[in-house]
């Protein structure tokens, strides 16, 4: 058991020492959801953008998706600005 503890709890130790900072991420803005849930086109693009990946959709991409994506990106920016002092 001691070997498992040493090998598997290193991240917990790093957090405890303050070397790693942990933040909660709201479900709708969590990039980890990308390949685990059914997502709309704009939700996929948002999560890929959070990972630094740019997507170019085919011409049939609807305007509604584009406006929803812009709305979500703006809200994400506001959340990050509110958190900025922490």
Backbone torsions as a table, in degrees:
resi	resn	phi	psi	omega
1	UNK	NA	-35.4	-179.0
2	UNK	-62.3	-39.7	179.4
3	UNK	-63.1	-41.1	177.6
4	UNK	-62.7	-42.8	-178.3
5	UNK	-62.1	-44.6	-179.7
6	UNK	-65.9	-43.8	-176.4
7	UNK	-73.9	-39.4	-170.1
8	UNK	-96.2	-15.3	-175.9
9	UNK	-105.3	17.6	-178.7
10	UNK	-63.0	-36.8	-179.2
11	UNK	-66.9	-40.9	177.1
12	UNK	-60.8	-39.0	177.9
13	UNK	-64.9	-43.7	-179.8
14	UNK	-62.5	-39.5	176.6
15	UNK	-64.3	-45.0	179.3
16	UNK	-60.8	-33.4	179.0
17	UNK	-82.1	-8.0	179.5
18	UNK	83.9	9.1	178.6
19	UNK	-77.7	-24.9	178.5
20	UNK	-123.0	129.9	179.0
21	UNK	-103.4	131.2	-177.8
22	UNK	-108.1	130.0	176.0
23	UNK	-123.3	147.3	173.2
24	UNK	-80.7	149.4	178.4
25	UNK	-125.6	126.5	177.6
26	UNK	-61.3	142.4	-178.8
27	UNK	-48.6	-48.3	-178.0
28	UNK	-65.2	-15.7	-178.6
29	UNK	-115.0	22.1	-177.1
30	UNK	-95.8	112.9	180.0
31	UNK	-60.2	-22.9	-179.5
32	UNK	-66.1	-17.1	178.1
33	UNK	-72.9	-9.8	-170.3
34	UNK	-52.0	-47.4	-176.6
35	UNK	-113.1	18.5	-178.6
36	UNK	-115.2	-10.7	-177.1
37	UNK	-138.0	160.4	172.8
38	UNK	-76.7	122.8	-177.9
39	UNK	-125.3	150.2	173.9
40	UNK	-73.6	165.4	-176.9
41	UNK	-56.3	-47.1	-178.2
42	UNK	-66.5	-30.9	177.8
43	UNK	-69.4	-38.0	176.7
44	UNK	-64.1	-46.5	-178.9
45	UNK	-63.1	-39.7	178.0
46	UNK	-60.2	-47.8	-177.7
47	UNK	-67.8	-38.4	175.9
48	UNK	-63.9	-39.6	177.1
49	UNK	-61.3	-38.1	177.5
50	UNK	-63.0	-26.8	178.2
51	UNK	-91.2	0.4	179.0
52	UNK	83.8	20.4	-178.8
53	UNK	-108.6	125.3	179.4
54	UNK	-96.4	137.7	-177.7
55	UNK	-118.5	138.4	172.5
56	UNK	-115.1	114.4	-178.2
57	UNK	-86.3	162.5	176.8
58	UNK	-67.5	162.6	-176.4
59	UNK	-56.8	-23.6	-177.9
60	UNK	-77.4	5.7	176.3
61	UNK	-59.4	126.1	-175.3
62	UNK	-77.2	148.6	178.0
63	UNK	-62.4	-33.2	179.8
64	UNK	-60.4	-39.8	178.1
65	UNK	-64.0	-42.0	-178.1
66	UNK	-64.1	-43.5	-178.8
67	UNK	-68.1	-37.9	177.9
68	UNK	-65.1	-39.6	177.5
69	UNK	-61.8	-46.6	179.4
70	UNK	-60.7	-41.1	178.5
71	UNK	-60.8	-45.5	-179.6
72	UNK	-66.7	-40.9	178.7
73	UNK	-62.9	-42.0	177.9
74	UNK	-63.1	-42.4	178.6
75	UNK	-64.7	-40.9	177.2
76	UNK	-60.0	-43.4	178.1
77	UNK	-60.7	-42.1	178.1
78	UNK	-63.2	-40.5	178.5
79	UNK	-62.3	-43.9	-179.9
80	UNK	-65.5	-37.9	178.4
81	UNK	-66.4	-39.5	178.0
82	UNK	-64.1	-36.0	-178.2
83	UNK	-81.3	-15.9	-172.3
84	UNK	-46.3	-35.6	-178.4
85	UNK	-78.1	-9.6	-176.9
86	UNK	-88.8	NA	NA
